[in-house]
Amino acid sequence: MSNTTTRKSRPSAKPRSTRKNRPTPKTDYVVAIPTYRRSDVLERKTLTTLHQGHVPPSKIYIFVANPEEQATYEAHIPRHLYHKMVVGKLGISNQRQFISDYFPPKTCIVSLDDDIEGLYRRQSPQALSKITNLDTFFRQAFTRLHQENLYLWGVYPVCNPFFMKPNTTTKLRFIIGALHGYINRPDAKELKFRGKSDQKEDYEQSIQYFLKDGGVVRFNDVSIKTKFHAPGGLGRTQERLEANEKAARYLETTYPELVRVFHRKNGMAEVRLANVEGTRESDEPDKSDKP
């Protein structure tokens, strides 16, 4: 039997404007932290990182899975470290969709995992420096979104200066879910989480935004320090390996010209995105729904 697969034509990203001289955009933002069974980690890592990075607690929303989790978190986390705790949904895709539905359209949202230990900027192929003012960085990131007429920004997924690059791109790139920012469009059907790519929902989000908007912004000289697949929320187990395989195959089938699947030595299925650019248009009337 032949293994040859007939592939569909590559999906086209929506043309986008590269207008200049736009009014100064609003860069106020909120921080959304989805978390599950890791109240101690959240306080010790992400909340400490935000506090040290001059992010006001009034911007910080913590999203938990159920009322029992809420009671545990409220008992462990000092109230002055955040603005509001919200009971959302179980499962990362469900929770991310709940967060988008929770906030009004046009809200600038920074989404962080609960175990972020810091943001770092590449200084050279051998050196990193810690970003000390996260409030400023987040505002600058949303300013760049407005300048590019895009809606999703992210950082380099590996905190290693040798691989990081001193540039910012708008091509199709993986926007890691552990820390990213977006301008909320809860009614956009093309951006809804479908619940079929859990474990790799951030890959599908990257593709969806690229196809809808013509690009995504990635700061390739900035990355995060975190421990991926840490125990407590969703640890590395056989169940995780199987879920990754299922999600990767779903993405490859759904976006055959944009996704390739490969496997690491430990058996984990991973996804590689095609190196493509969105189509740009210039100087069309401004019809964006940005704030």
N, C-alpha and C positions, 0 to 999 in steps of 0.2 A: 504494500500500500504506500502510495506517495505521501511524503510529509509536507509537500508544498501547499502553502496557504494563499488563497487569493485575497490580497489586501485591498482595502478601500482606498480611494484617493485621500491625500492628506487633508484634514480639515483646515479651512482657512480662518485665520484670526480676523476679527472685525477691524476694518481700517480705523485709524485713530488720528486725531489732530495733533499737531505739534505747535500750537499757537504760542506766541510770545506776547509779552506786555499784558499779561492777565492781571486782574486786580489781586492784591495781596490776599492769599487764602486764609481761612480760619484754621488754626492748627491745634485748637483745644481738643483734648482726647480723654477717653476713659481707658482703664486697664481692666481686662477680664481674665480671671484665672480659673480655668476648670481644674478640679482636683478631686481625688477619690482615695480615701483611707490613708492620707499622709499629712495629717495636720501638723505633726512635728517637723516634717520636712519643709512644708510650706512656710512655717514661721522662721525656721533656721536659714532657709535659702532664699526663695523668691521674695518674700516680704522684706527680709533684711537687705537684699540687693536693691529693691525699689527704694527703701528708706535711705540707704546710703547714697543712692543715685538721685536724691532730691525730688522724687516723685511724691506729690502730696497724697496722703491717705484718702483724702476726699475724692480721689479719682479711682480708687481701687475697689473692684467688685469681685467677690469670691463666689464661685458657682459650685455647689455640691450636689450629690445625686439624690438625696432623700432627707426627710426630717431627722432620721436617726443620725445620719452623717452631720447634719447641721448642728445638732446638740453636741456632738463630739468636738467639732471644730470650734464652736463658741466657747466650750469649756477650756480649750487649750490655747487659743490665739487671743492675745490682748486686743481689746476692742479699739484702742487708738491706732492700730496698724492698718485699718481698712475702713471703707465707707459703708459697705452693705454686704451681707451674705444672702445669697439667693438659692433656693432649692430649684434645681433644673431637672436634667434627665440623666439616666444611667447610660454609659457608653459614650465614647469621645465624639463620634459623629453626631449623635443625638444632642449631646451637650453643646457642641459648636453651633448647631442649627438653632438650639434654644437661645443661645447668647445673641445671635443675629436677630432673632425675633423679639428678644427682650428690649433691645435698644432701638430708638427711633431711626428712621432713614437719615442718611448723611452723617451719622455719628462717626467720628474717627475712633476706631477701637484698636488698642494694642492687646494682643492675646499672648499670654505667657503660660508655660507649664509651671508646676509648683516646685520645681527643683533647679531653678536658674541661679547659678552662683556668681554670675557676672557677665558683662559684655566687654569684648576686647577688640582693639583695632590693630591691624597689621602696620608695623613701622618699617619692617624689612623682612626678607625671607627667613630671618632668624629670630625676630623679636616682635613681641606684642606689648601693647600698653592698655591698661584698664580704662574704660570710659567711665569717668567719675560723675558726669552729669547726664543721667538718663533722660531727665525731663527735656533738656535741650536736644538730645539726640532724637527723641521721639517726635518732637516738633519739627525738626529739620527733615526727618523722614517723610512726614506728611506734606511738608512744603515741596519736597521733590516729587511726590505723587502728583500734586497739582501742576507742577511745571511740565510733567510728562503726560498729563491728562490720563493717568492710570489710577487704579483703585486698590492694588495690593503691593505691599513691600515686604521684604524679608532680608535675612542675613546669610552669610556663607555657612553651610551646614557642618563644616569641620573646623574646629578651633586649632588650626595648625598654620602658622605664617608661611611655611614653605609652599603650601597649596593655595592659600588665599591670594587674591590679586588686588592691585591698587586701582580698582575701577568700580564703576556702578553700571550694570547692564539692564536692558529692557527686553531682551530676548526671552524665549521660553526657558525658564530656569526653575529648579526645584526650590520652592519657598517653604522652608522647614516650619512645621506647625508649632514647635517649641517656643518660638518667638517670631511673631509677624504682626503687621498692622494693615488695616484695611478701612476703607470708607464704606459704611454699611448700606447695603441695598437688600433688605430682607424680602422684598417682593420679587426679586429677579429669579425667575424659575431656573435659569441656566446655572445658577450658583447654589442651588439647594443641595445639601448633603443627602445622598441617596441611600446611605446605610449599607452599601455593598463594598466599600473600600476601607472599612475599619482596619487599623494598623498602618494604612497608607492613605488616609483621608487627605493628608496635606499634599500628596502628589496629585490627587484628583482636583483639589482646590486650585493648585498651580495651573493645571491644564484648563480648568473652567474659566478662570480669570483671563488667561492668555487668549483663549478663543473668543471670549466676549469683548475684551477691551483692546486687543492687539498687542499686549505685552504685560509684563510684571516687572517691578523694580527690585533688583537685588544688590545690596551693598556687599560686594565681594571682598572688601577689606575689613569687614566687621563680622564677628562670630560670637558664640555664647559658650560658656563653660557649664556643662551639665552632664549627667550620667544617663545615657540613653538606655532604655529597657531596664530601669532600676526596679528592684522588688518593691512591693507595697501597693502600687497601683496596678500596673500590668507588667509583671516580671517576665524574664526570658524563660519560657517553659515550652514543652512540646506543643501545648495548645497555641502559644504565640507563633511558633514556627508554622503550624498549619494555617493559622489565620493570615499570616503574611503571604503564604503561598496562594491562598484563595484570593486575597486582595490584589496581589500582583497579576494573577491571571485575568481577573476581572478588568483591570486597567489595560492590559495588553489587548484584550478582546474588544473593549469599548473604544480605545484610541489606538488602533493598530499602527498608524503611521507616526505616532508620537511617542510610543512606549516600547521598550525592550526589557525583558526580564533576564536577570542573571542570578547566580547563587554564590554566596560566600562560602568559605571553607567549612563553616559551622552548619551549613545547610540553609541558612536564612535566605529567603527570596528577596531580591532587591530590584529596583526599577531604575532604568536609565532613560532620560528624556531626550528627544531629538533636539539637535542644535539648530533651531529655526527662529526667524524674526517675524514679528507681526507686520502687517502692511500699514503704512502711515499715509495720512492725508494731511495737507497743509492749509492753514488759514481758512477753514470752513467756519460758519457761524457757530458760536459757542452754545451748544445745546446740552451741556453736561448738567448732571444733577448734584454736583458737589456743593458743599456748603459755601 
